[in-house]
Amino acid sequence: MTDALGSIDMPERGRSEEDATESQKKPRRGGKRGKKGPFARLALFYRQVIAELRKVVWPTRGQLSSYTTVVIVFVAIIIGLVTVIDLGINRVVGYVFG
């Protein structure tokens, strides 16, 4: 009988059975995160967020107003379209069932 692919009985390709069991017995090291307390990790996270926000290319006032206008007009058009479709379906349902 053959083993299924990915069977736990078979060691990984290229490793002997001793190597596979030895790597499973080693405890995991925490690295940098394991050595720091929760407040130090929180401070690191905050510094990384600030560093990423400095990389962001922020829009100018003109671009922001232009994008806002485009979004408002698009939403108004979609509202109108949904309203017309809703009224049409309402009349069809009223005609069929009413």
BAFI-3210 file (N, C-alpha, C; in Angstrom, 3 decimals, decimal comma, padded with zeros to 6 digits):
// residues 98
n [1|2|3|4|5|6|7|8|9|10|11|12|13|14|15|16|17|18|19|20|21|22|23|24|25|26|27|28|29|30|31|32|33|34|35|36|37|38|39|40|41|42|43|44|45|46|47|48|49|50|51|52|53|54|55|56|57|58|59|60|61|62|63|64|65|66|67|68|69|70|71|72|73|74|75|76|77|78|79|80|81|82|83|84|85|86|87|88|89|90|91|92|93|94|95|96|97|98]
n.u [000,851|000,552|001,796|-000,022|000,362|002,275|002,190|002,481|004,199|006,308|009,533|010,600|011,420|014,747|015,730|016,855|015,381|016,233|017,065|014,630|013,180|014,857|014,745|012,179|012,283|013,695|013,490|011,549|012,879|012,356|013,374|013,774|011,312|010,652|012,267|011,513|009,316|005,712|005,171|007,406|007,201|004,829|005,648|007,543|005,853|004,326|006,334|006,973|004,561|004,438|006,715|005,895|003,716|005,034|006,017|003,878|002,294|000,678|-002,413|-002,837|-004,609|-006,240|-006,411|-007,686|-010,190|-011,148|-011,283|-013,140|-015,422|-015,884|-016,516|-018,859|-020,612|-020,712|-021,898|-024,385|-025,438|-025,630|-027,468|-029,724|-030,082|-030,625|-032,974|-034,732|-034,803|-035,908|-038,448|-039,497|-039,579|-041,338|-043,701|-044,115|-044,489|-046,768|-048,563|-048,648|-049,416|-051,334]
n.v [-001,172|002,247|005,352|008,355|011,521|013,916|012,661|012,146|010,259|010,070|011,434|014,788|015,591|015,070|015,073|013,161|010,717|011,123|013,796|015,082|014,486|015,666|018,390|018,945|018,759|020,939|023,876|026,796|029,936|033,224|035,463|038,901|039,831|038,228|039,039|041,517|043,563|044,085|046,861|047,865|046,583|047,741|050,398|050,083|049,274|051,628|053,434|052,258|052,586|055,386|055,783|054,515|056,144|058,465|057,832|057,972|059,439|062,286|063,717|066,866|069,919|070,657|068,249|066,679|067,942|067,630|064,805|064,277|065,567|064,033|061,543|062,180|062,950|060,541|058,834|060,101|059,662|056,852|056,527|057,704|055,914|053,475|054,233|054,666|052,069|050,701|051,922|051,132|048,302|048,182|049,123|047,119|044,849|045,696|045,794|043,105|041,642|043,195]
n.w [000,000|-000,745|000,558|001,152|-000,507|001,237|003,651|007,162|008,027|006,324|005,843|004,979|001,584|000,680|003,243|005,996|008,202|010,817|010,778|010,379|012,725|014,576|013,970|014,732|017,473|018,409|020,329|019,658|018,920|020,089|018,832|017,973|018,844|020,996|023,070|023,916|025,890|026,245|026,066|024,775|022,337|021,453|021,214|019,178|017,097|016,806|015,962|013,516|012,147|011,923|010,337|007,972|007,276|006,590|004,111|002,425|-000,375|-000,246|-001,378|-003,129|-002,237|-004,366|-005,868|-003,976|-003,644|-006,227|-006,509|-004,488|-005,474|-007,784|-006,623|-005,166|-007,234|-008,679|-006,758|-006,501|-009,076|-009,071|-006,994|-008,173|-010,334|-009,005|-007,719|-009,894|-010,991|-008,802|-008,589|-011,049|-010,785|-008,659|-009,842|-011,773|-010,159|-008,799|-010,933|-011,748|-009,427|-008,255]
ca.u [000,000|001,389|001,405|-000,556|001,275|002,244|001,953|003,340|005,156|007,418|010,312|010,605|012,328|016,086|016,099|016,733|014,385|016,827|017,038|013,253|012,782|015,711|014,261|010,921|012,545|014,326|012,533|011,536|013,406|011,474|014,008|013,686|010,023|010,592|013,068|010,946|008,049|004,581|005,247|008,458|006,643|003,866|006,416|008,103|004,749|004,012|007,408|006,844|003,398|004,841|007,644|005,120|002,911|005,913|006,229|002,656|002,213|-000,614|-002,931|-002,926|-005,971|-006,978|-006,708|-008,647|-011,524|-011,558|-011,674|-014,358|-016,511|-016,143|-017,183|-020,217|-021,409|-020,923|-022,871|-025,695|-025,908|-026,021|-028,716|-030,792|-030,287|-031,286|-034,335|-035,523|-035,005|-036,829|-039,800|-039,939|-039,926|-042,534|-044,872|-044,329|-045,058|-048,129|-049,383|-048,796|-050,089|-052,235]
ca.v [000,000|003,436|006,469|009,527|012,657|014,743|011,834|012,524|009,200|010,229|012,653|015,689|015,220|015,593|014,973|011,824|010,657|011,698|015,253|015,542|014,456|016,596|019,755|019,097|018,820|022,203|024,909|027,989|031,143|034,363|036,502|040,239|040,021|037,485|039,666|042,808|043,528|044,550|048,297|048,064|046,172|048,758|051,562|049,728|049,332|053,039|054,011|051,723|053,229|056,747|055,677|054,210|057,306|059,447|057,403|058,173|060,650|062,849|064,540|068,302|070,366|070,605|066,857|066,184|068,470|067,013|063,419|064,311|065,915|062,868|060,518|062,635|062,866|059,123|058,300|060,659|058,947|055,497|056,659|057,917|054,675|052,503|054,726|054,394|050,620|050,327|052,357|050,266|046,985|048,385|049,203|045,805|043,979|046,180|045,413|041,641|041,109|044,087]
ca.w [000,000|-000,845|001,423|000,467|-000,570|002,431|004,822|008,275|008,261|005,394|006,060|003,838|000,514|000,881|004,658|006,565|009,269|012,022|010,633|010,519|014,134|015,316|013,767|015,453|018,899|018,770|020,742|018,813|019,541|019,869|018,035|018,553|019,502|022,238|024,101|024,301|026,592|025,448|025,802|023,780|021,045|021,071|020,764|017,875|016,142|016,597|015,142|012,162|011,523|011,574|009,208|006,762|006,916|005,951|002,729|001,663|-001,180|000,074|-002,481|-002,894|-001,966|-005,633|-006,171|-002,990|-003,971|-007,488|-006,230|-003,685|-006,383|-008,634|-005,812|-004,846|-008,467|-008,974|-005,801|-006,856|-010,274|-008,674|-006,227|-009,150|-011,082|-008,131|-007,489|-011,101|-011,076|-007,726|-008,973|-012,149|-010,245|-007,846|-010,740|-012,402|-009,130|-008,573|-012,088|-011,787|-008,247|-007,616]
c.u [000,895|000,861|000,878|000,502|001,154|001,971|002,924|004,383|006,409|008,203|010,287|011,640|013,689|016,552|015,981|015,733|014,920|016,780|015,633|012,820|013,594|015,212|012,943|011,150|013,120|013,271|012,648|012,089|012,502|012,073|013,896|012,387|009,949|011,325|012,459|009,615|006,939|004,653|006,321|007,965|005,626|004,561|007,038|007,033|004,406|005,071|007,321|005,664|003,755|005,780|006,904|004,278|003,754|006,169|005,029|002,731|000,799|-001,101|-002,926|-004,375|-006,828|-007,362|-007,774|-010,055|-012,041|-012,042|-012,970|-015,569|-016,881|-016,903|-018,622|-021,114|-021,702|-021,969|-024,264|-026,272|-026,377|-027,314|-029,896|-031,113|-031,029|-032,731|-035,228|-035,804|-036,013|-038,267|-040,347|-040,366|-041,186|-043,788|-045,167|-044,964|-046,496|-049,061|-049,655|-049,650|-051,216|-053,466]
c.v [001,232|004,514|007,616|010,621|013,481|013,962|012,214|011,457|009,370|011,489|013,517|015,244|015,861|015,539|013,522|011,876|011,268|013,220|015,794|015,548|015,440|018,031|019,985|019,255|020,164|023,209|026,122|029,162|032,310|035,443|037,844|040,424|039,323|038,169|040,955|042,614|044,097|046,053|048,611|047,668|047,181|050,011|051,301|049,799|050,780|053,709|053,524|052,333|054,633|056,732|055,381|055,396|058,396|059,105|057,706|059,487|061,198|063,720|066,024|068,677|070,304|069,187|066,302|066,676|067,863|065,579|063,357|064,617|064,731|061,797|060,920|062,549|061,409|058,523|058,828|059,954|057,546|055,527|056,849|056,649|053,641|052,924|054,420|052,900|050,156|050,721|051,498|048,898|047,081|048,426|047,868|044,859|044,401|045,774|043,897|041,147|041,993|044,442]
c.w [000,000|000,076|000,580|000,437|000,689|003,695|005,928|008,571|007,413|005,745|004,811|002,829|000,766|002,328|005,101|007,710|010,567|011,970|010,861|011,979|014,951|015,163|014,500|016,945|019,336|019,203|019,836|019,588|019,174|018,991|018,732|019,341|020,852|023,382|024,632|025,017|025,731|025,139|024,770|022,392|020,545|020,558|019,398|016,798|015,804|015,717|013,702|011,428|011,070|010,369|007,914|006,323|006,267|004,496|001,833|000,887|-001,000|-001,075|-002,097|-002,642|-003,233|-006,016|-005,238|-003,302|-005,268|-007,263|-005,439|-004,562|-007,262|-007,856|-005,518|-006,070|-008,806|-008,046|-006,118|-008,086|-009,906|-007,863|-007,173|-009,921|-010,242|-007,861|-008,683|-011,232|-010,022|-008,068|-010,098|-011,657|-009,405|-008,719|-011,393|-011,396|-008,838|-009,708|-012,070|-010,629|-007,731|-008,262]
res [m|t|d|a|l|g|s|i|d|m|p|e|r|g|r|s|e|e|d|a|t|e|s|q|k|k|p|r|r|g|g|k|r|g|k|k|g|p|f|a|r|l|a|l|f|y|r|q|v|i|a|e|l|r|k|v|v|w|p|t|r|g|q|l|s|s|y|t|t|v|v|i|v|f|v|a|i|i|i|g|l|v|t|v|i|d|l|g|i|n|r|v|v|g|y|v|f|g]
***
